[in-house]
Amino acid sequence: MKITIAPDSLKESLTSSQAAQAIARGLRMADPAAQLVLIPMADGGEGTVEAVVAATSGRLCRAEVSDPLGRPVQARWGICGDKTTAVVEMAQASGLELLEPGERDPMLTSTRGTGELIREALDSAAQRIVVGIGGSATVDGGTGMAAALGVRFLDAAGREVADCRGGRLRDVQDLDMSGLDPRLANVRIAVASDVTNPLTGPDGAAHTYGPQKGATPEQVLELEQGLASLAEVIRRRLGLQVADLRGAGAAGGLGAGLVAFLGARMHSGVETVMEAVRLRERMEGSDLLFTAEGRIDGQSVFGKTIAGVAAAAAEQGIPVVALAGSVGADYESIYSCGVCAVFPIVDGPMDLQAALEGADRLLERSAASVLRLWRAAGGTGGG
């Protein structure tokens, strides 16, 4: 019996690689003879660098960059096995998990560290840079990232807005691209994102994601005004319409900034990772596929790892089981993507912290139980 294991990370608990190992241990308990293919996944957010570098036999690197509040932090990025493609994960530099709950304030946070990571990739002589965006602590429209790479943002008096962050967006009235790192002209930038929201409007970066990053209702309105103002500056100076661009609102508008200032192209995050790890090729002939995510709800169908993996498995007629740390409203919608069954892994009353700390064990036990059920029901490979 061949089983493919292709989970996402379980946020604040397990990386996708750790999740895959836990599921594998459970499956071996239920069927020691099963052929297991472990393919840790990601969708552009946390775990993207690790998944892509491991799948391509690449190399992990570290760099000291600025965290969302400007403090030094050690961030990982990677060089793929082809030695010409670099992978940068903005969550490593500008991610929400780098901040304590009381520090989360998108008026003060910046994507500068992400720009510094891109500069590290440029120093490696990469010809293509994949930037995974997700899990951000920021709503700065990518201004911090662009400033780190040489773009100057100016106020109405022509003075530089040196402290690029969410709370300064309304001050930006012009920009100067002359100092942009010249190496970017010869490098292709691919944005891997699971978000399709526009930059502005009721479904935009501020209204949809601002509260998740700590914004009050009043701050959401300020951020919306700032993003709209930035979009107008970009339209006027660069001739680009980013306000309604699909995916521009990803990572607090970093999607828009990467497209406008670096000439990046938007790509499905999970599709980018699936291609890099050769998921379709490696899952061929599988009798069953296990995937997992921290939470499955009605939003999981929109470009998330589980939806992408399940759709790819459906192309080959492979049944998919999804394990979840928790399930939320409308989780059943994931069945439309090819998932056959969803199982929450929590096996009894427990608080969130206990569930996070015990996720490894819970995944292992759930995987074992599901495979035993599969075999007892006469699934392919049953004894």
JOVEN-V992831 format. One record per backbone hydrogen bond with DSSP energy under -1.0 kcal/mol. CO is the residue of the C=O (numbers start at 0). NH is the residue of the N-H. Records with the same first field share a line. If there is no record, write none. Layout:
CO->NH / NH
This chain:
0->34
1->286 / 287
2->36
3->289
4->38
6->40
9->12 / 13
13->9
14->18
15->19
16->20
17->21
18->22
19->23
20->24
21->25
22->26
23->27
24->28
25->29
26->30
30->33
34->2
36->4
44->47
46->50
47->51
48->52
49->53
50->54
51->55
52->57
53->56
58->78
60->76
62->74
64->72
66->69
67->109
70->66
72->64
74->62
76->60
77->86
78->58
79->82
83->126 / 127
84->79
85->129
86->77
87->131
88->91
89->92 / 93
93->136
94->97
95->98
99->102
100->103
104->107 / 108
106->166
108->165
110->114
111->115
112->116
113->117
114->118
115->119
116->120
117->121
118->122
120->125
121->124
126->187
127->85
128->189
129->87
130->191
131->89
134->95
139->142
141->145
142->146
143->147
145->150
146->149
148->180
151->175
152->160
153->172 / 173
154->157
158->154
159->161
161->163
164->167
165->168
167->170
168->171
173->153
175->151
176->179
180->183
181->184
182->185
183->186
187->128
188->264
189->130
190->266
191->132
192->268
196->248
198->204
200->203
203->207
204->208
205->209
208->212
209->212 / 214
210->213
215->219
216->220
217->221
218->222
219->223
220->224
221->225
222->226
223->227
224->228
225->229
226->230
227->231
228->232
229->233
230->234
231->235
232->236
233->237 / 239
242->198 / 199
244->247
246->249
247->255
249->254
251->140
252->256
253->257
254->258
255->259
256->260
257->261 / 263
264->190
266->192
267->271
268->272
269->273
270->274
271->275
272->276
273->278
277->281
278->282
282->285
287->3
288->320
289->5
290->322
291->7
292->324
295->327
296->299
298->301
300->302
303->307
304->308
305->309
306->310
307->311
308->312
309->313
310->314
312->315 / 317
313->316
318->288
319->339 / 340
320->290
321->342
322->292
323->344
325->295
327->330
328->297
329->332
330->333
331->334
332->335
333->336 / 338
334->337
340->321
342->323
350->354
351->355
352->356
353->357
357->361
358->362
359->363
360->364
361->365
362->366
363->367
364->368
365->369
366->370
367->371
368->372
369->373
370->374
371->375
372->376
373->378
374->377
378->381
